[in-house]
Amino acid sequence: MFGVYLTHPQVRIDPGVPVSRWGLSDLGRERTRMTAGQPWVRLLGRIIASTETKALETAAILAGAAAIPVETGEEMGENDRSSTGFLPPDEFEKAADRFFAHPEDSFGGWERAIDAQARISRAVLYILERHDPAVPIAFVGHGGVGTLLKCQMTGTAIARSADQLPGGGNLFAFRLADRAVTCDWTAMEFWQG
């Protein structure tokens, strides 16, 4: 059976609202509804989401299609960037480049990439160790920590080149039997399972 790590799609950016409370944009909601119509979503036996609003909204739409509840994981949040607050897109991209290029350093007080990788890996592996491998599962979270998790699962170095496609709303898949990654980042609405 399969597992997926899925990132929330496009959000409503509001510099006056904490990033963790941003919700999905109209495009993000539409993409998630399209994904919810894919046959593989109805096979899901569990959905575990980050507690951030955008991930919870994404998970709720998928869970509705699968007719299952959403579980949450406190350790599944995005890398902590609260020290810098909102950064305009160009500045954010430069900061993200540095985050991935220097995983043992903190950019402006951000959680270090190596620490975020340890946290997300610990959270996901804890769940998988107690999960029935015959039941498909989805983790719904964020691009930064999703990339760090994928690097951990593939045994590759932390690198921005491993990052998801622009816009969010991507997934990578893995076998539950051995946790081998079977599909690199793919737009969630196009993955066929």
VEXPA-325618 format. One record per residue (C-alpha): residue number from 1; residue in one letter; x, z, y. Coordinates in nm, 2 decimals. Layout:
BEGIN
+-----+------+--------+--------+--------+
!  nr ! rest !     xx !     zz !     yy !
+-----+------+--------+--------+--------+
! NUM !    A !      X !      Z !      Y !
...
+-----+------+--------+--------+--------+
! end
This chain:
BEGIN
+-----+------+--------+--------+--------+
!  nr ! rest !     xx !     zz !     yy !
+-----+------+--------+--------+--------+
!   1 !    M !   0.00 !   0.00 !   0.00 !
!   2 !    F !   0.10 !  -0.04 !   0.36 !
!   3 !    G !   0.16 !   0.17 !   0.67 !
!   4 !    V !   0.18 !   0.05 !   1.02 !
!   5 !    Y !   0.32 !   0.19 !   1.35 !
!   6 !    L !   0.10 !   0.04 !   1.63 !
!   7 !    T !   0.17 !   0.08 !   2.00 !
!   8 !    H !  -0.11 !   0.10 !   2.25 !
!   9 !    P !  -0.17 !  -0.22 !   2.45 !
!  10 !    Q !  -0.19 !  -0.27 !   2.83 !
!  11 !    V !  -0.28 !   0.03 !   3.04 !
!  12 !    R !  -0.43 !   0.10 !   3.39 !
!  13 !    I !  -0.12 !   0.19 !   3.59 !
!  14 !    D !  -0.20 !   0.46 !   3.85 !
!  15 !    P !   0.10 !   0.62 !   4.02 !
!  16 !    G !  -0.13 !   0.91 !   4.12 !
!  17 !    V !  -0.20 !   1.00 !   3.76 !
!  18 !    P !   0.05 !   1.15 !   3.51 !
!  19 !    V !   0.16 !   0.87 !   3.27 !
!  20 !    S !   0.04 !   1.06 !   2.97 !
!  21 !    R !  -0.31 !   1.04 !   3.11 !
!  22 !    W !  -0.32 !   0.67 !   3.17 !
!  23 !    G !  -0.60 !   0.49 !   2.99 !
!  24 !    L !  -0.63 !   0.14 !   2.85 !
!  25 !    S !  -0.69 !  -0.15 !   3.09 !
!  26 !    D !  -0.98 !  -0.39 !   3.02 !
!  27 !    L !  -0.73 !  -0.63 !   2.86 !
!  28 !    G !  -0.59 !  -0.34 !   2.64 !
!  29 !    R !  -0.94 !  -0.25 !   2.53 !
!  30 !    E !  -1.03 !  -0.62 !   2.45 !
!  31 !    R !  -0.71 !  -0.66 !   2.24 !
!  32 !    T !  -0.78 !  -0.34 !   2.05 !
!  33 !    R !  -1.14 !  -0.45 !   1.98 !
!  34 !    M !  -1.00 !  -0.79 !   1.85 !
!  35 !    T !  -0.76 !  -0.59 !   1.63 !
!  36 !    A !  -1.05 !  -0.37 !   1.50 !
!  37 !    G !  -1.21 !  -0.68 !   1.37 !
!  38 !    Q !  -0.92 !  -0.76 !   1.13 !
!  39 !    P !  -0.99 !  -0.69 !   0.76 !
!  40 !    W !  -0.68 !  -0.47 !   0.72 !
!  41 !    V !  -0.83 !  -0.21 !   0.97 !
!  42 !    R !  -1.12 !  -0.14 !   0.74 !
!  43 !    L !  -0.87 !  -0.06 !   0.46 !
!  44 !    L !  -0.72 !   0.23 !   0.66 !
!  45 !    G !  -0.77 !   0.57 !   0.51 !
!  46 !    R !  -0.60 !   0.76 !   0.79 !
!  47 !    I !  -0.51 !   0.71 !   1.16 !
!  48 !    I !  -0.28 !   0.95 !   1.33 !
!  49 !    A !  -0.23 !   0.92 !   1.71 !
!  50 !    S !  -0.02 !   1.06 !   1.99 !
!  51 !    T !  -0.22 !   1.29 !   2.21 !
!  52 !    E !  -0.16 !   1.07 !   2.51 !
!  53 !    T !  -0.48 !   0.91 !   2.65 !
!  54 !    K !  -0.38 !   0.55 !   2.59 !
!  55 !    A !  -0.29 !   0.61 !   2.23 !
!  56 !    L !  -0.61 !   0.81 !   2.16 !
!  57 !    E !  -0.83 !   0.54 !   2.31 !
!  58 !    T !  -0.66 !   0.28 !   2.10 !
!  59 !    A !  -0.69 !   0.49 !   1.79 !
!  60 !    A !  -1.06 !   0.57 !   1.85 !
!  61 !    I !  -1.15 !   0.20 !   1.86 !
!  62 !    L !  -0.96 !   0.13 !   1.53 !
!  63 !    A !  -1.11 !   0.45 !   1.37 !
!  64 !    G !  -1.46 !   0.33 !   1.46 !
!  65 !    A !  -1.40 !   0.01 !   1.27 !
!  66 !    A !  -1.25 !   0.20 !   0.97 !
!  67 !    A !  -1.52 !   0.47 !   0.98 !
!  68 !    I !  -1.26 !   0.74 !   0.97 !
!  69 !    P !  -1.17 !   1.02 !   1.22 !
!  70 !    V !  -0.86 !   1.02 !   1.44 !
!  71 !    E !  -0.60 !   1.28 !   1.36 !
!  72 !    T !  -0.34 !   1.37 !   1.62 !
!  73 !    G !   0.03 !   1.45 !   1.61 !
!  74 !    E !   0.17 !   1.66 !   1.89 !
!  75 !    E !   0.53 !   1.53 !   1.82 !
!  76 !    M !   0.42 !   1.16 !   1.85 !
!  77 !    G !   0.43 !   1.13 !   2.23 !
!  78 !    E !   0.64 !   0.88 !   2.42 !
!  79 !    N !   0.99 !   0.98 !   2.53 !
!  80 !    D !   0.96 !   1.24 !   2.80 !
!  81 !    R !   1.02 !   1.07 !   3.13 !
!  82 !    S !   0.85 !   1.33 !   3.35 !
!  83 !    S !   1.17 !   1.42 !   3.54 !
!  84 !    T !   1.15 !   1.09 !   3.73 !
!  85 !    G !   0.78 !   1.05 !   3.75 !
!  86 !    F !   0.63 !   0.70 !   3.80 !
!  87 !    L !   0.89 !   0.43 !   3.84 !
!  88 !    P !   0.79 !   0.08 !   3.97 !
!  89 !    P !   0.81 !  -0.18 !   3.69 !
!  90 !    D !   1.15 !  -0.32 !   3.79 !
!  91 !    E !   1.31 !   0.02 !   3.82 !
!  92 !    F !   1.14 !   0.13 !   3.49 !
!  93 !    E !   1.29 !  -0.17 !   3.30 !
!  94 !    K !   1.64 !  -0.08 !   3.43 !
!  95 !    A !   1.59 !   0.28 !   3.33 !
!  96 !    A !   1.47 !   0.17 !   2.98 !
!  97 !    D !   1.77 !  -0.05 !   2.94 !
!  98 !    R !   1.99 !   0.25 !   3.01 !
!  99 !    F !   1.78 !   0.47 !   2.78 !
! 100 !    F !   1.85 !   0.24 !   2.48 !
! 101 !    A !   2.20 !   0.15 !   2.58 !
! 102 !    H !   2.32 !   0.51 !   2.60 !
! 103 !    P !   2.11 !   0.70 !   2.35 !
! 104 !    E !   2.32 !   1.02 !   2.37 !
! 105 !    D !   2.28 !   1.04 !   2.75 !
! 106 !    S !   1.98 !   1.14 !   2.96 !
! 107 !    F !   1.88 !   0.91 !   3.23 !
! 108 !    G !   1.77 !   1.12 !   3.53 !
! 109 !    G !   1.66 !   1.40 !   3.31 !
! 110 !    W !   1.47 !   1.19 !   3.06 !
! 111 !    E !   1.46 !   1.30 !   2.69 !
! 112 !    R !   1.76 !   1.14 !   2.53 !
! 113 !    A !   1.69 !   0.86 !   2.29 !
! 114 !    I !   1.86 !   1.04 !   2.00 !
! 115 !    D !   1.64 !   1.34 !   2.05 !
! 116 !    A !   1.32 !   1.13 !   2.08 !
! 117 !    Q !   1.42 !   0.94 !   1.77 !
! 118 !    A !   1.47 !   1.27 !   1.58 !
! 119 !    R !   1.13 !   1.39 !   1.70 !
! 120 !    I !   0.92 !   1.08 !   1.61 !
! 121 !    S !   1.10 !   1.04 !   1.28 !
! 122 !    R !   1.04 !   1.40 !   1.18 !
! 123 !    A !   0.67 !   1.37 !   1.28 !
! 124 !    V !   0.60 !   1.05 !   1.09 !
! 125 !    L !   0.81 !   1.14 !   0.78 !
! 126 !    Y !   0.64 !   1.49 !   0.76 !
! 127 !    I !   0.30 !   1.32 !   0.74 !
! 128 !    L !   0.42 !   1.05 !   0.49 !
! 129 !    E !   0.57 !   1.31 !   0.26 !
! 130 !    R !   0.23 !   1.47 !   0.22 !
! 131 !    H !   0.03 !   1.14 !   0.23 !
! 132 !    D !  -0.11 !   0.96 !  -0.08 !
! 133 !    P !   0.09 !   0.63 !  -0.10 !
! 134 !    A !  -0.22 !   0.45 !  -0.23 !
! 135 !    V !  -0.40 !   0.50 !   0.10 !
! 136 !    P !  -0.32 !   0.27 !   0.39 !
! 137 !    I !  -0.22 !   0.46 !   0.71 !
! 138 !    A !  -0.17 !   0.38 !   1.08 !
! 139 !    F !   0.03 !   0.57 !   1.33 !
! 140 !    V !  -0.08 !   0.49 !   1.69 !
! 141 !    G !   0.17 !   0.56 !   1.96 !
! 142 !    H !   0.41 !   0.42 !   2.21 !
! 143 !    G !   0.67 !   0.14 !   2.24 !
! 144 !    G !   0.98 !   0.35 !   2.32 !
! 145 !    V !   0.95 !   0.60 !   2.03 !
! 146 !    G !   0.81 !   0.33 !   1.80 !
! 147 !    T !   1.13 !   0.13 !   1.85 !
! 148 !    L !   1.34 !   0.44 !   1.78 !
! 149 !    L !   1.14 !   0.50 !   1.46 !
! 150 !    K !   1.18 !   0.14 !   1.35 !
! 151 !    C !   1.56 !   0.17 !   1.41 !
! 152 !    Q !   1.56 !   0.48 !   1.20 !
! 153 !    M !   1.35 !   0.32 !   0.92 !
! 154 !    T !   1.57 !   0.01 !   0.91 !
! 155 !    G !   1.90 !   0.20 !   0.93 !
! 156 !    T !   2.00 !   0.01 !   1.25 !
! 157 !    A !   2.16 !   0.14 !   1.57 !
! 158 !    I !   1.93 !   0.23 !   1.87 !
! 159 !    A !   1.91 !  -0.09 !   2.08 !
! 160 !    R !   1.68 !  -0.24 !   2.33 !
! 161 !    S !   1.69 !  -0.56 !   2.13 !
! 162 !    A !   1.48 !  -0.38 !   1.86 !
! 163 !    D !   1.21 !  -0.31 !   2.12 !
! 164 !    Q !   0.85 !  -0.44 !   2.09 !
! 165 !    L !   0.72 !  -0.76 !   2.25 !
! 166 !    P !   0.62 !  -0.73 !   2.62 !
! 167 !    G !   0.28 !  -0.58 !   2.70 !
! 168 !    G !   0.25 !  -0.34 !   2.41 !
! 169 !    G !  -0.02 !  -0.36 !   2.15 !
! 170 !    N !   0.23 !  -0.45 !   1.87 !
! 171 !    L !   0.29 !  -0.32 !   1.53 !
! 172 !    F !   0.55 !  -0.31 !   1.26 !
! 173 !    A !   0.45 !  -0.26 !   0.89 !
! 174 !    F !   0.62 !  -0.08 !   0.60 !
! 175 !    R !   0.55 !  -0.02 !   0.23 !
! 176 !    L !   0.43 !   0.34 !   0.16 !
! 177 !    A !   0.61 !   0.34 !  -0.18 !
! 178 !    D !   0.96 !   0.32 !  -0.04 !
! 179 !    R !   0.90 !   0.30 !   0.34 !
! 180 !    A !   1.08 !  -0.03 !   0.37 !
! 181 !    V !   0.99 !  -0.22 !   0.69 !
! 182 !    T !   0.81 !  -0.54 !   0.58 !
! 183 !    C !   0.71 !  -0.69 !   0.92 !
! 184 !    D !   0.89 !  -0.67 !   1.25 !
! 185 !    W !   0.70 !  -0.62 !   1.58 !
! 186 !    T !   0.39 !  -0.85 !   1.57 !
! 187 !    A !   0.10 !  -0.86 !   1.82 !
! 188 !    M !  -0.16 !  -0.63 !   1.66 !
! 189 !    E !  -0.45 !  -0.87 !   1.69 !
! 190 !    F !  -0.26 !  -1.14 !   1.49 !
! 191 !    W !  -0.12 !  -0.93 !   1.20 !
! 192 !    Q !  -0.30 !  -1.03 !   0.88 !
! 193 !    G !  -0.20 !  -0.73 !   0.66 !
+-----+------+--------+--------+--------+
! end
